[in-house]
Amino acid sequence: MSRRGPPPWRARCGAVDGRRSGGDDTVVDDLKLTCSRLERDVQARIATLNAEISRYPGPIARCDAQLGGLLEERARLTRLAEALREFEAAPETFREPA
């Protein structure tokens, strides 16, 4: 079953049939707000992981699969949070192709 009409994100971002109805500033502001909210969620998950890792029983064997998974997830989320911060701090250079 194929979907007809514009994708749902277009309406949320203020675009209709590929054209802006509100302006680029509004769309970029919406993206930055969404990134800010996502970053808060990511930081909350990182805090939860940090608490779980700090309660991990010692001595810690680096070959422990569960601990390794927690450390990998924390590293991945930390990189994601940094990328979101960089996007929020970037000057407005994003423009949707015509």
CORHUBEL-V932079 format. One record per residue. N is the residue number from 1. SS is DSSP state (A for helix, B for strand, O for the rest). PHI is phi in whole degrees, 0 to 359 (999 if undefined). NEAR is the number of other C-alpha atoms within 10 Angstrom. Layout:
N;SS;PHI;NEAR  N;SS;PHI;NEAR
//
This chain:
1;O;999;3  2;O;265;4  3;O;271;6  4;O;256;6  5;O;92;8  6;O;290;12  7;O;296;12  8;A;302;9  9;A;294;9  10;A;298;15  11;A;295;13  12;A;294;11  13;A;271;19  14;O;86;17  15;B;250;19  16;B;229;15  17;O;51;11  18;O;83;12  19;B;249;12  20;B;282;16  21;O;258;14  22;O;248;12  23;O;132;12  24;A;297;17  25;A;299;12  26;A;296;14  27;A;294;21  28;A;295;17  29;A;299;14  30;A;298;15  31;A;297;15  32;A;294;18  33;A;295;13  34;A;298;14  35;A;297;18  36;A;298;17  37;A;295;13  38;A;297;15  39;A;298;21  40;A;300;13  41;A;296;13  42;A;296;18  43;A;297;17  44;A;295;12  45;A;294;16  46;A;298;20  47;A;298;13  48;A;297;13  49;A;297;17  50;A;300;15  51;A;295;11  52;A;295;12  53;A;295;14  54;A;292;10  55;O;270;9  56;O;296;12  57;O;294;8  58;O;261;7  59;O;291;6  60;O;269;9  61;O;268;10  62;O;294;9  63;O;273;8  64;O;292;9  65;A;295;10  66;A;295;11  67;A;297;16  68;A;302;13  69;A;295;11  70;A;296;16  71;A;295;15  72;A;294;12  73;A;296;15  74;A;298;21  75;A;296;13  76;A;296;12  77;A;292;18  78;A;296;17  79;A;296;12  80;A;297;16  81;A;299;21  82;A;296;12  83;A;297;14  84;A;294;20  85;A;298;15  86;A;297;11  87;A;297;15  88;A;297;19  89;A;277;10  90;O;292;11  91;O;295;8  92;O;288;12  93;O;242;7  94;O;283;11  95;O;221;10  96;O;289;10  97;O;300;5  98;O;286;5
//
